[in-house]
Amino acid sequence: MKSLMWKLLRKHVSTMQLGGFAIANLIGLTIVGIALQFYLDLRPLFNDEESFVKSDYMVVTRKVTGVNALMGGSEISADAVADIEAQPWVRRVGTFTPSDYEVRAAVALGSSGASMTTQLFFESIPEEFIDVNSAEWRFDERNPVIPVIVSKDYLSLYNFGFAAAQGMPKISEGMAGMIPLQFTISGGGASQTFAGRIVGFSNRLNTILVPEEFMQWSNNRFGSGAPKAPSRLIVEVNSPGDIKIEQYIADHNLEVAGDKANSNKAGYLFSIAVTVVAAVGVLISLLSFFVLILSIMLLLQKNNKKLQDLLMLGYTPIQVSRSYINLVLWVNDAVLVLALVLIFVARIIYLPMLEPLGLEGASAKITIVVVIGIIALISIGNSLAIIRRINSLWRQTD
């Protein structure tokens, strides 16, 4: 009976219209899937602290000019900090607290008793902005050992600059953590020597960090005791590369340390590109949806008399609709299979290009679920439109 009904209704089915819908839907669905999977495969590049596009954090300073260099106007006021915190692109702001005393570091050279000394500086920031996890990142007055976090750039500068020029051995991160250090702090009429050690290396911060509790304790003991306005801020942003950030920095005589501004632009432009491509794919899928709806409506209109006759003979709207719904589901299933094949073919092509970046590719489960979800929504929408149209014809026969 179903076969006879379909033979009766398929007379006006347009192969070209169905093919146009299938091609448009296939293109849109493939674009969405490739864009999503490409983003998922590249996402570790954004989460890696060493990546050139990892740019959620910026170190902001007052721009140094000839006037403020002479007059000491490089500090950032509390009002300026509050204004930055109020910007819509800011998640949170942390201030760098500088040491208010002299620091001299010494490293023992073997058993001869000789040592290498240099003057240093300390800074501290809130712990949530630090990109190094260490159980030793704490200070106890009863056992005063100073843990420090050093910029990874400093280690590279020693290994490939100073050590190479002086014929000294290079030091790995693990070896650096085992070197015993001594810090002599002088200020406020007092001087004290502390043991210290390097507990980590930061990719994010170009400084020498100590715990905040040690900074507060040491500034109170060896410093002047007067509060100082910060000269540097670390800002976590929620839209890296937003043009509003660059405009705000320029308008307020600030600057971003290092090349974070360019890194932010790279990440921001990439996210925009992926969004635009995915939006184009969704738009094409929506257009294909309406193309099929229009084709089905035209087909139903051409078969209007036959459909009414079938309904008057006792066939239910669901029975009459089933033939068209099965046609839609068959076409959509074919589109789904072909789209998944094209997505994985494209992925096989571009994945080798990502290997030099250390990327192996993410799981495709999310992409598969999203693609199936889109085709399911299209199928449901088409089916509901068919049932609604058949029901309207059924009401006309009453």
N, C-alpha and C positions, 0 to 999 in steps of 0.2 A: 504493500500500500504506500509506503514511504517513497519507494522508487517511482511508482506511478504519479504521485503527487509532485515529485521533483521534475519528472519529465514534462508535466503539465506547466510548471512554473518557470522552468529554466529557459524558455524560449527567448525571452528578452534580456537574458543575462549578457552584459557586454564584457567580453574578455579584455578589451583595451582599457576600460574603466577600472576593472579589478587589477589589471597589470600596473596601471598608473598608480593606484593606491599602494600596491605592494612595493613598488620601487621607491616611492616617496617615503613610505614608512620604514623600509629597509635602510635608506640613506640616513634618515633622522635617528633611528634607533642605533645604528652603527656609530654615528658621530657621538651620540651621548655616551655609549659604552666605551669607546676609545678614549674620549676625554676623561671620563671618570677613572678608568684603569691607569691611564698615563699619570694622572694626579696621584693615585695611590702608590704607583711604582716610584714616583719622585718624592713622596712625602718624607721618607727617611732623610733625604737631603736637607729638608727644612728643619728637622728635629735634631740633626747632628750639630753639636756645638762647634765643630771645626769647619762646618760648611760655609762657603762664601755667601750663601743666601740665608743663613741663620741670622735673623735680624730683629728679634723681638725686643732687644735691649739696646739702648743708646746711652753713651756717656756724654753728657752735655756740660759745656763750660762756657764761661763768659769769653767773648772774643777779645784777644789781647791786642791792644793798639798801643801806639807810642804814648798816648796820654795816660791810660789806666795802668800801663806798665810802670810809669814814673810815680804816679799818685796812688797806686795800690787799690785800684777799683775793680779787681777781678772777682770779688765775692758775689754770691747770688743771695739776695735778700730773702727774708721769710715771705714777704708779699709776692716776690717773683716765683718762689717755690709753690706757694698756694695757687697762683695763677696757672702754672704749668699743670698742677694736679687737677685743675678744673677743666682742662681741655678734653673734648670728647674722645680723642684718640689715645688718651693716657689711661693705663690700667692702674699703675702705682708708681710712686717716685721714692727713691732712696737717696740719702745724702752721704757724701764722703766726709768722714771726720778725720782731720789731719792730726798728727802728733804735734804737741806744743813743747818740744824739747829736742835736744840733740841725741842722735843715735849713731853709735859706732859699732860695726860688726867685725868680728874676727873669726878666722878659720885657721885651726892648728894645721901646720904642715909637717906631718910625720912625728917622730919621737924626739926630734932635735930641740923642740921647744919653740921654734920659729913659728910665726903666724903671719897671715895676710889680713890686713885691716882696710876698711873703707867706711866712709860716712854713708848713712842710709836715711831713709824716712819711713814712717809707718802711716798707714791709713786704715780705716775700718768702715764697713757699710753694714746695713742690716743683713742678717744671715740668709734671709730668703732670696737675696740677689746673688748669692755666691754659687758658682757652678762646680764646686768641689765638695764631695761628701767625705768627711773624715771624722772618726770617733775621737780624734785628738784635738778637734777644734774647740778648745775650751781653755780657760785659765783659772788656776787655783793659787790664791795668795800664799797658802801654806806650802805649796810645791811649785814655786814660780818658774815654770818652763814656758817660754813664749813660742807658740806655734805660729808659723807664717805660711801664707799662700803667696806664691810668686807668679808673675806673668810667664807664660810659656815662651814668650818672645825673649825674655831675659836669658833663659836657658839656651835658646838658639843663638843668641848674640854671643854668649860665652863659648859655646861649642864651635861655632863656625867663624867667629871673629877673633876673640881674645886667645882661646886655646890654640887655634890653628896658627896664629901669628907668633905665639910664644913657645910653641912646641910642647904644650901641656896636654895631659890626657883629657879626652872628652868625657862628659858625665851624662849618664842616663837619668831619667826621672827617678827610678828606684834607687840609684846610687846617691842622688842628691838628697834623698830623704834620710840617708844614713850618715851624712856629714854632720859632725857636731859643730854647732855655732855658738858664739858668745856675743851677746848684745850688751853694750855699755851705754846706759841712759844717764844723761846729765842735764840738770836744769833745776831751777828753784833752790840753788845752793846745795843740792844733793847729787850724789852719783851712786849708781848701783849696777852690778854686772849680773846678767841673767843667762842661763842656758837657753838655747833655742834650737829648733829644727824645722825644716821645710816639710809640710804635711800635704802639699799638693801644688799643682800648677794650673793656672786659670787661662782658658782661651778667651774669656769674655773681658777680663779686666787687666789693664796694663798698669799695675801698681804692685806694692808690697803690702799685703793685708795682714792684720792681726785681729783677734776677736774683739767685739765691741766692749765686752766687760773689761778686758785688759786695757783698752784705749781709755775708757772712763777712769779706771783706777790710776793709770800712769799719768794721765793729764792732770788729775787732781793732786798727785804726789810730786810730779816733777815740772808741771807746767805753771802758767801764770794763774790759772783758775778762772780766767775770763772767757766767756763763751765766744766762739768765733763763727761767723757766717760761713757756710760751705762755699768752696770755689768750684766744686764738681758735683754733678748729680748723675745718678743712674736712673733711666726712665724706661719702664716697660710699656710698650705700645701695643695696641690691639689691631692696628692696621698699618703694618710696616710699609714704607714707601708712599704713603698718602701724601699728595701734594700739599695738603694743609700743614703737615709737619714741617716740611722744608720752608714754607712761607712763614710759619710762626718763628722758626729758628732765625731766619734772616731779619724779620721785623723786630725782634727783641735783642739783637746784637749778641746772639749766641752762636755756638758752633758745635758740631758733633765730632767727637774724637775718632781718628782713624778713618777708614773707608766705609763706615756703617751706612752713610747716606746712600752711596752707590749700591751697597748690598740690599738696603731696604727697597730701592727702586727695582732691582732685579726680581726680588721676591714678589713685590706688589704687581709688577707688570706680568709676571708669570701667572699669578692668581687671577688677574683680569682676563688674560688670554684664555685660560682654562674655562672660566665662567662664561665668556662670550661664545666659545666653541660649543660648550654644553647647551647654552641658551639657544643657539642656532639649531642644534639637533632636536631640542624639545619643540621649537617652533615648527620645524619640518614635520615632526611626528604629529603635532596638533593639526597641521594643515592636511596631512594624509588622513587623519581621523575624519575630518569634515568632508574630504573628498569621497571617502567610502560611504559616509552618511548620505551625501547627496546622491551617489550612485544607487544606493539601496532605495532611497526615496523615489528616484526616477523609475527604478525597476518595479517597485510596488505600485506606482501610479499606472504604469503600462499594464500591469497584471490586475488592476483594480477590479475589473468585472469577474475574472476568474476567482480572485480571493473572496469576493462577496458570495459567489456561487458556492464555494467550498464551505464558507461559514453557514450559509443557509441550509446546506446538506447535513449539518450537525457537527462539523469539525470545530474543535475549540481553537481559540486564538493561539494557544501554545503549540498545538499540533501544526497549524499553518505557519507559525513563525519559525518552527524548528528547522525547516529546510534552509531558510535564509541565514539563520544563526549558525547552522553547521557550515555553510559556505564561508561565513566570516571567520569562524574559528579555524577552518582549514587554511585559509589564506594567512591568518595571523600566526598560526603555528609554523607555517613555512617561512614566514618573515623572521620569526624568532630564531629558528635554527640557522638560517643564513646569516643573520646579524651576529650571532655568537661565533660562527665560523670566521667571519670577516674580522671581528674584534681580536680573536686569538691569532689570526694570521698577521694582523697589524702589530700585535704585541711581539710575535716572534721576530718581526723585522726590526723593531726599534730597541728591543732589550739588549742586543749586543752593543748598541751605541751607548748604553748607560753603564756598561761594565767598567770602563775607565774611571767612572765616578764612584766605584765601589758599591753599586746598587745591583742587587740580585732579583729584584721584582717582588711585589707584594702578592698576597693571596687574591685570587680572582672571585672569591665568593661574594663580596659586596657588589661587584659589577654584575655578576650573574643574577643576583636577587633583584637589583634595580631594573635591569633590562626585562626580566620576567614580570616584574611589577608594572612596568610601563605598558607592556603588551597586554597584560591582564586588564588594566584599566581601560585600554582602548577597546578590548573585546567586550568588556562589560558595558561600556558606553554604547557601542554599536548594537549589542543585543537588546539593551533597554529601549533604544530608539526604534528598533524593528518591532518589538512587542507593543510599544506605545502606538505605533502606526497601525498595526493589525487590530488592536483593541478599538481604535477609533472607527475602523471599517466595520467591526463587529457591532458596535453601537448603532451604526447607520442602518444595519439590517434589521434591527428590532422594530 
